[in-house]
């Protein structure tokens, strides 16, 4: 029994020899199968580059009108995305209608936008998907004077009023006309198509009697009117009825004094109706970027606010647009597990590689698995060809042996041996290789002795 030192040395030598053999086999394998390996590599690169490309680092997003709640919200998304290494370029628009039009235009670079619920019917805008609703968007009706009688809108006074409902085609204008239609108002007031900031000034100056505005609580124009003691807010006492008749509307409750406790505004418990802000995308948007938008919505809009409970958004609330499959997955199972533990780009890369390599290996694995046996068959076929050549050579010697041609015979045997030696023979068929060389030597020795008659009787071929 050898010493410990000798055992270690023998083990190390054995491991080294095994590694060298494996290396030689690997080199031979690559040399013989490189065309197929290159083809598989090209397929893999194609899958990564075209079937499942990496997400872009730059996104164009419509932000709405200057100073509006959409612009304020979009700025928070820009900040969130910047922390994840993605740049959002904001494009100012005239609001929901333009945002939808730009998303629907397949040549427009805009890929995401905030859109007011109820702005347009889905059948008119193919190519757009929803990532869900991300916030309430209350419909404010501010007024000066007395327009309420017995808790309801005084329709006689309302018919004589001057009502600012936003420019035609704007989200505010659309919502105002739908509410008036649902309310059965037959005698319409005088409509003024004013922008929100213009309508605020006009109401304060008494140039209009009422203003309809669809915007967030923190929007500048909303706050201006809420803090004006001369301005009242309409109580939609039949809010539940409106939500039953206009499917995308939601009912909101404002307790007495909630907007301003010091002056007890509103003076009574007030009901409001609200649409929702939908986060819409071009349906070609990369799945990873969709997840990033949903992560942003969860962090930014998922917090408790004046109207929303914590975790209420993002959600699908009467969406008029088809739900993105990614958003459906998010609603059912949340974010991919890796995104909870790893940085976004690392998690995205692992996730993308998994779903790229899985189908690739489903195809490539059986092919690669068959390559070693293919290589063995190739080498064995070459050995068999030399065997066949040697057998034919031996038969010819038995029939037409010429002592004067011994040098020629020996050269032919040497050529067979050189070709056999040039083969990269795996260990598993090395016995066939040495048997062939032994057969060549047998025939050579017989020729050198001048005894060609023994070939047919005792050949081991």
TADA-V773810 format. One record per residue. N is the residue number from 0. RES is the residue in one small letter. D_CENTER is the distance of its C-alpha to the mean C-alpha in whole Angstrom. Layout:
[[N & RES & D_CENTER] [N & RES & D_CENTER]]
This chain:
[[0 & x & 63] [1 & x & 62] [2 & x & 61] [3 & x & 58] [4 & x & 58] [5 & x & 58] [6 & x & 56] [7 & x & 53] [8 & x & 54] [9 & x & 54] [10 & x & 51] [11 & x & 49] [12 & x & 51] [13 & x & 49] [14 & x & 46] [15 & x & 46] [16 & x & 48] [17 & x & 45] [18 & x & 42] [19 & x & 44] [20 & x & 44] [21 & x & 41] [22 & x & 40] [23 & x & 42] [24 & x & 41] [25 & x & 37] [26 & x & 39] [27 & x & 40] [28 & x & 37] [29 & x & 35] [30 & x & 38] [31 & x & 39] [32 & x & 35] [33 & x & 33] [34 & x & 33] [35 & x & 31] [36 & x & 29] [37 & x & 28] [38 & x & 27] [39 & x & 24] [40 & x & 23] [41 & x & 23] [42 & x & 21] [43 & x & 18] [44 & x & 18] [45 & x & 17] [46 & x & 14] [47 & x & 13] [48 & x & 14] [49 & x & 13] [50 & x & 11] [51 & x & 8] [52 & x & 9] [53 & x & 9] [54 & x & 7] [55 & x & 10] [56 & x & 13] [57 & x & 14] [58 & x & 13] [59 & x & 16] [60 & x & 17] [61 & x & 20] [62 & x & 22] [63 & x & 25] [64 & x & 29] [65 & x & 31] [66 & x & 32] [67 & x & 30] [68 & x & 28] [69 & x & 25] [70 & x & 25] [71 & x & 26] [72 & x & 23] [73 & x & 21] [74 & x & 23] [75 & x & 22] [76 & x & 18] [77 & x & 19] [78 & x & 20] [79 & x & 18] [80 & x & 15] [81 & x & 18] [82 & x & 18] [83 & x & 15] [84 & x & 16] [85 & x & 14] [86 & x & 16] [87 & x & 17] [88 & x & 19] [89 & x & 21] [90 & x & 23] [91 & x & 26] [92 & x & 27] [93 & x & 29] [94 & x & 27] [95 & x & 25] [96 & x & 27] [97 & x & 26] [98 & x & 22] [99 & x & 22] [100 & x & 24] [101 & x & 21] [102 & x & 18] [103 & x & 20] [104 & x & 21] [105 & x & 19] [106 & x & 20] [107 & x & 20] [108 & x & 18] [109 & x & 17] [110 & x & 13] [111 & x & 14] [112 & x & 18] [113 & x & 20] [114 & x & 22] [115 & x & 25] [116 & x & 25] [117 & x & 28] [118 & x & 27] [119 & x & 27] [120 & x & 26] [121 & x & 23] [122 & x & 25] [123 & x & 26] [124 & x & 22] [125 & x & 20] [126 & x & 16] [127 & x & 16] [128 & x & 14] [129 & x & 14] [130 & x & 13] [131 & x & 16] [132 & x & 20] [133 & x & 20] [134 & x & 24] [135 & x & 27] [136 & x & 28] [137 & x & 32] [138 & x & 35] [139 & x & 37] [140 & x & 41] [141 & x & 43] [142 & x & 47] [143 & x & 50] [144 & x & 54] [145 & x & 54] [146 & x & 52] [147 & x & 52] [148 & x & 55] [149 & x & 55] [150 & x & 51] [151 & x & 50] [152 & x & 49] [153 & x & 53] [154 & x & 52] [155 & x & 56] [156 & x & 55] [157 & x & 51] [158 & x & 52] [159 & x & 54] [160 & x & 51] [161 & x & 49] [162 & x & 46] [163 & x & 43] [164 & x & 40] [165 & x & 38] [166 & x & 37] [167 & x & 37] [168 & x & 33] [169 & x & 32] [170 & x & 30] [171 & x & 34] [172 & x & 36] [173 & x & 34] [174 & x & 34] [175 & x & 38] [176 & x & 39] [177 & x & 37] [178 & x & 39] [179 & x & 42] [180 & x & 42] [181 & x & 41] [182 & x & 44] [183 & x & 46] [184 & x & 47] [185 & x & 50] [186 & x & 51] [187 & x & 49] [188 & x & 49] [189 & x & 49] [190 & x & 46] [191 & x & 45] [192 & x & 41] [193 & x & 41] [194 & x & 38] [195 & x & 37] [196 & x & 39] [197 & x & 42] [198 & x & 42] [199 & x & 43] [200 & x & 45] [201 & x & 47] [202 & x & 47] [203 & x & 49] [204 & x & 51] [205 & x & 52] [206 & x & 51] [207 & x & 49] [208 & x & 49] [209 & x & 46] [210 & x & 42] [211 & x & 39] [212 & x & 36] [213 & x & 33] [214 & x & 31] [215 & x & 30] [216 & x & 33] [217 & x & 33] [218 & x & 33] [219 & x & 36] [220 & x & 37] [221 & x & 37] [222 & x & 38] [223 & x & 41] [224 & x & 43] [225 & x & 42] [226 & x & 44] [227 & x & 47] [228 & x & 50] [229 & x & 51] [230 & x & 48] [231 & x & 47] [232 & x & 44] [233 & x & 44] [234 & x & 44] [235 & x & 42] [236 & x & 44] [237 & x & 43] [238 & x & 39] [239 & x & 39] [240 & x & 40] [241 & x & 38] [242 & x & 35] [243 & x & 36] [244 & x & 37] [245 & x & 34] [246 & x & 31] [247 & x & 28] [248 & x & 31] [249 & x & 31] [250 & x & 34] [251 & x & 35] [252 & x & 38] [253 & x & 39] [254 & x & 42] [255 & x & 46] [256 & x & 46] [257 & x & 42] [258 & x & 41] [259 & x & 44] [260 & x & 46] [261 & x & 49] [262 & x & 50] [263 & x & 49] [264 & x & 46] [265 & x & 46] [266 & x & 49] [267 & x & 48] [268 & x & 45] [269 & x & 43] [270 & x & 40] [271 & x & 38] [272 & x & 35] [273 & x & 32] [274 & x & 29] [275 & x & 25] [276 & x & 23] [277 & x & 20] [278 & x & 16] [279 & x & 15] [280 & x & 13] [281 & x & 12] [282 & x & 11] [283 & x & 10] [284 & x & 7] [285 & x & 4] [286 & x & 2] [287 & x & 3] [288 & x & 6] [289 & x & 6] [290 & x & 7] [291 & x & 9] [292 & x & 11] [293 & x & 12] [294 & x & 13] [295 & x & 15] [296 & x & 16] [297 & x & 17] [298 & x & 19] [299 & x & 21] [300 & x & 21] [301 & x & 22] [302 & x & 25] [303 & x & 28] [304 & x & 30] [305 & x & 33] [306 & x & 31] [307 & x & 29] [308 & x & 29] [309 & x & 27] [310 & x & 23] [311 & x & 24] [312 & x & 21] [313 & x & 18] [314 & x & 19] [315 & x & 20] [316 & x & 23] [317 & x & 25] [318 & x & 22] [319 & x & 23] [320 & x & 19] [321 & x & 17] [322 & x & 15] [323 & x & 11] [324 & x & 10] [325 & x & 8] [326 & x & 11] [327 & x & 13] [328 & x & 12] [329 & x & 12] [330 & x & 15] [331 & x & 17] [332 & x & 16] [333 & x & 14] [334 & x & 12] [335 & x & 11] [336 & x & 15] [337 & x & 14] [338 & x & 13] [339 & x & 16] [340 & x & 18] [341 & x & 17] [342 & x & 16] [343 & x & 12] [344 & x & 12] [345 & x & 14] [346 & x & 12] [347 & x & 8] [348 & x & 11] [349 & x & 12] [350 & x & 10] [351 & x & 8] [352 & x & 12] [353 & x & 13] [354 & x & 11] [355 & x & 12] [356 & x & 16] [357 & x & 16] [358 & x & 17] [359 & x & 18] [360 & x & 21] [361 & x & 22] [362 & x & 23] [363 & x & 24] [364 & x & 26] [365 & x & 29] [366 & x & 29] [367 & x & 30] [368 & x & 32] [369 & x & 34] [370 & x & 35] [371 & x & 37] [372 & x & 39] [373 & x & 39] [374 & x & 40] [375 & x & 43] [376 & x & 44] [377 & x & 44] [378 & x & 46] [379 & x & 49] [380 & x & 49] [381 & x & 50] [382 & x & 53] [383 & x & 54] [384 & x & 54] [385 & x & 57] [386 & x & 58] [387 & x & 59] [388 & x & 60] [389 & x & 63] [390 & x & 64] [391 & x & 65] [392 & x & 67] [393 & x & 69] [394 & x & 70] [395 & x & 71] [396 & x & 73] [397 & x & 75] [398 & x & 76] [399 & x & 76] [400 & x & 77] [401 & x & 78] [402 & x & 80] [403 & x & 79] [404 & x & 76] [405 & x & 75] [406 & x & 73] [407 & x & 71] [408 & x & 70] [409 & x & 69] [410 & x & 67] [411 & x & 65] [412 & x & 65] [413 & x & 63] [414 & x & 61] [415 & x & 60] [416 & x & 59] [417 & x & 58] [418 & x & 55] [419 & x & 55] [420 & x & 54] [421 & x & 52] [422 & x & 49] [423 & x & 47] [424 & x & 48] [425 & x & 45] [426 & x & 48] [427 & x & 47] [428 & x & 49] [429 & x & 52] [430 & x & 54] [431 & x & 54] [432 & x & 54] [433 & x & 57] [434 & x & 59] [435 & x & 59] [436 & x & 60] [437 & x & 63] [438 & x & 64] [439 & x & 64] [440 & x & 66] [441 & x & 68] [442 & x & 69] [443 & x & 70] [444 & x & 72] [445 & x & 74] [446 & x & 74] [447 & x & 75] [448 & x & 78] [449 & x & 79] [450 & x & 79] [451 & x & 76] [452 & x & 78] [453 & x & 76] [454 & x & 73] [455 & x & 73] [456 & x & 74] [457 & x & 72] [458 & x & 69] [459 & x & 66] [460 & x & 64]]
